[in-house]
């Protein structure tokens, strides 16, 4: 009985300390930094929760790699080999950013005191379920895939199907500054392991806005509403929300076929749940379901720590105006080569 009373008192204390809006619901408003070293998936056979020693070793390794990458680049260095040096980055690390410009975070995500080895928590093996037969057949029939919302800023050339460099109309939506890449705005909203990691939440009684720093995407969640007709499709889907106790539940449908998160179809269904871990941290949890892509739903979660850092404007080159100059130069070169024949 004493234990039950103690837990009840603790719950009442936590509830009383939860900031609330005039409508009585939790106040999640603020700026949150979603940067984390924790990947979406973890190595096969590994554990979800890392020991203190394992977490410290992983974080120290990344810190050392970042420190090495931050070193000045020699001005008299030799040109990289044709096709790049084979390391990560655009075109084999030719012309990409060095780590000075990147902000991948410096720690693993912490959920209820546990340092996590992956964002994915279900299935228990920490791996996204394999594509089912329907998805594999669909992908095989669409060898010339259009840009998708979760594409990185650029892809290396020579990939099968063709990479983003192989056709001007295949430039990823993120690089064209039309949508945040790597699903940073979601849903699901995932770390991009690159830069611009902030999310800002603004609430009213009737709506919740989540503004993402990367490519200034803004999601408007209509509270206690019905979904739009299925004929109306949007890049970020149609999000409606409701409260289950102190948890904000966001249900998103009505995606387009241009935002195929991990090869999902426009019938992808995402349910997000946002709650408090403590006074300064939110827990962001999501579940994806698309029977035409995976044979079962899958779920992930990670912490959004609050931050006092400001969100800067993402002043991108809208629609990539330089593309016309690149194409004009290519046509001029073709004309010059044809004149020599």
N, C-alpha and C positions, 0 to 999 in steps of 0.2 A: 504493500500500500504506500509506504514511504517513497519507494522508487517511482511509482506511478505519479504521485504528487510532485516529485522533483521534476520529472519529465514534463508534466503539465505546466509547472511554473516556468520552466525553461522555454517552452513553446510560447507561453503568454508573453514572456519577456522579449523574445525575438520578434513576435508579432507587434508588440508595442513599439519596438525600436525601428521597425521598417518604415522608411519615409513613405508618406501617402499623399495622394492628390485629394482635392475636395470631394471627389466621387467615392473615396474610400479605397480605391485600388492602389497597389504599390506604385511608387514614383521611380521609374527606371531612367528618368531623364539624365543626360550627361554625355560625356565623351569617354569612349572605351578603346583600348588598344588591343587589337586581336593578334598582334605579332606573337608567334610562338615557334620554337624549334621542333615541337611535336608534329610528326607527319600525319597525314590522313590515315595511312595504313602502316602496319608494323611488319617486321620480318616474320615469315612463317615459323610457327612453333615458339615464338617469344611471348613474354608475359605483358599484360596491359600495364601493370603497376611496376615501376622501377624502384630498386632499393636506393637508399641515399647515395651509396658509393657509385652505383651505375649512373644515376642522374648527374652527379657531379662530374664523372668522367666524360659523359656525353656533352655536357655544357662546356667543359674546359677544352674539349677537342674543337668544338665549333669556334670558341673564342680564339684559339690559336690559329685556326684557319683564316678567320677574319683579320686577325692582326697581321698575318703574312700577306694577305691580299691588299691590305691598306698601305703597304710599303710603296714608295714612289717607283714609278716605272722608268727604267733607264731610257734616256732620250736617244742613245745610239744603238738601241737594240735592233736585231735583225728582223726583217719582215717575216710574218708567220708563213708556213708552207701553204701552197694552194689548197683551198678547201678547209683551212684551219688546222689547228694542232690536235684536234680530236677531243678536246676537253669540253666541258659544258658551256652553254651560251650560244648566242646566235651564230650560225654558220661556223661551228667549230671554234667559238670564242674569238672570232674576228670582228672587231668593231663594237663589241658589247661593252656594258658597264664594268668597271672594276668594283671591288667590294666597298670602296669608300662611299659610293653613291647608294648602296643598298642598306636596307634595314630589315633583316630577317628575324629580329628578336634575339634575345640572349639567354632565354631560359625555356624549359619545358613547361607545358601547361600543368597547373595544379588544380585538381578537383577533389574537394573534401580532404585536403591534406595529402593527397596522393599525386606523385609526379607520374604522368602518363606517357607511355611509349607510343601511343597512337590516339588520334581523335576518334577513330572508329571503335565502338564498343560492342556492337552486335552486327554480324556474327562474332562469336567469342574468339575466333582465331585472328580477329583484327584485319581481315581482308575483305575487300568489296566482293560480293558474290560474282561468280563468272557470268559473262554474257550468255543468255540462253540461246536456243536454236533460232528463235525468231529474230533476235538481234543480230546474230552472226549472218543470217541470210540477208537481212536488210542492209547491213554494212557491205557485204559482198556485191550487192546490186547497186550500191551508191559509191563507186570508186572515186568519183570526183566530188568529194564532200565539200559543202559550203562552210564558211567560217562559223565557228560556234562560240558560245558565251564563255566556255571554260578553256578556250585556247590560250596559250601563253602569248607574250607580245610578238614572238616570231617563231617560226619553225625552221629547222635546217632543210636545205634543198635536197632533192634526190630521194625523198621519202615516198613510200607507196602506202596509200594513195599520195598524189602529188602534194608537195609542201607549199607553204604559204608564199615562198619566193617564186614559185613557178608560174604564177598567173596573177596579174594585178587585181583581179576580182576575187582573189582568195585571201587577201590581206585580212588578218583576224579583226574581229569587231573591236577588241581592246586597242589594238594599234591604231585603228582609225578613230579612236576616241569616241566610240559610240556606246561602249559598254565596258565595264571593268572586267579585265581578264582574270582567268583562273578562278572564276566564280566568287570573286571577292565580295560582290554585292549580293550574290545568290539569287534566289534561294537554291541550295543552302549557302549561307555566307561562310566562306572558308578563308583561312590565311592564304595570302598569295606568295609568302616567303620571298618577297622582293622589296617592296617599300609601300608607303601610303597605307598604313595599317589601321587607321582610325575609323570608328563608327560613332555617329552621334544619334541619340534617341531623343525625340521630342514627342510628348504625349498631349492629347486632349481627350475629352470624354468620348468623342466620336471617331477619333483616328489616332494612329501611331505612325510617326515618320522615322525611318532609319536612313540616315545619310551616310554614304560611304565615301571616304576620302579618294579612293582610286577611281578616277574618271567621273567624280562627282555624281554618282548614281544616287537617286533618292527613291526609296520604296514607300508608298503610302498604303498602310493597312487600314481598311475600313472595319470598324468595330461593329460586331453584332449585325452583320449584313449578309445578304445572299451573294453567291458568286454571279459574275456576269454570264450572259448566255455563252454557250460553247463556241458560237460563231465569232466571238470577240477574243482574239489571241494577243498576248503581249510578251515582250522579250523577258520581262521579269515575272511574268505570270500575273494572275489576279489573286491578291492576298486579302483574306478576311480574318478577323481576329475575335477572340472572346476570352474571358477570364475563367480559369478553373482554380478557385481559391486565389492564391497569390501568384499563380503562374499565368503568364500571357501565352496563349496558344494561337499560332498563326497557321492557317490552312491555305495553301496555294495550289491553284490549278490553272488551266487556260494558258499554258506555255505555247510558244510558236515552234515551228520546226527548225528555226534558226538558233535556238538555244538548247541544244541537245547535250545536257550535262552528262558527261561520261557515256555518250551514245544513247541516252534515253530518248523517248519519243515525245511528241507534244502532249501526250497523255500522262506525263510525269505528275505525280502527286507528292507534295512536300509538306510535312507538318513540323513546325518549329515550336519549341517550348522555351521560354525565357523566364528564369526565376533568379532569386538572389542566393548566392553562396554566403555572402557576408555584406556588410555595409558598403564595401568598396568594390565588390566583384559580382558580376552576373554569370550565371551558367547558361550557355547557349547549347541547346540540344535539338537535333533534327532527325527525322526519319523520312527516307525516300522509298517510294513504291511505284513501280512501272512493270506490270506483268509482261509487257512486250519486250522488256530488256533484261530483267532479272527474275529468277523464279521465286524470290522472297524479298521482303523489304529489308533495309539495313539502316543502322542508326549510329550516329556519332555525337560527341559532346566535347566542349572545351570551355575554358574560362575566359571571360572578357573583363580584365581588370580596368577599373576606372583610372583616368589620367587627367592631368591638368594641362597637358600639351595642347596647343592650338591646332585646329585643322586648317591647312593651307589650301588655297585654290589650286586645283589641278589644271594648270593652263596648258592644255594640250593643243596640238595642231589639228584642229577639227577637220575631219574628212581628208586629211593628209594632202594639202595642196601641192606638195612637191611631186606627187605621183604624175601629174600632167607633164611636168618637166622631164621626168625620167622616161616616160613613154615618147615624148617628142624627140628626145635624144636618141632613143632606140630606132625610131622611124628614120631619122636623119642618117644614122649609121647604115641602116639597110639601103637607103637610097644611094649613099656613097659607094657601098660595096657593089650594088647593081650597076652603077655607072662604069665601074672598072672592068666589067665583063665584056 
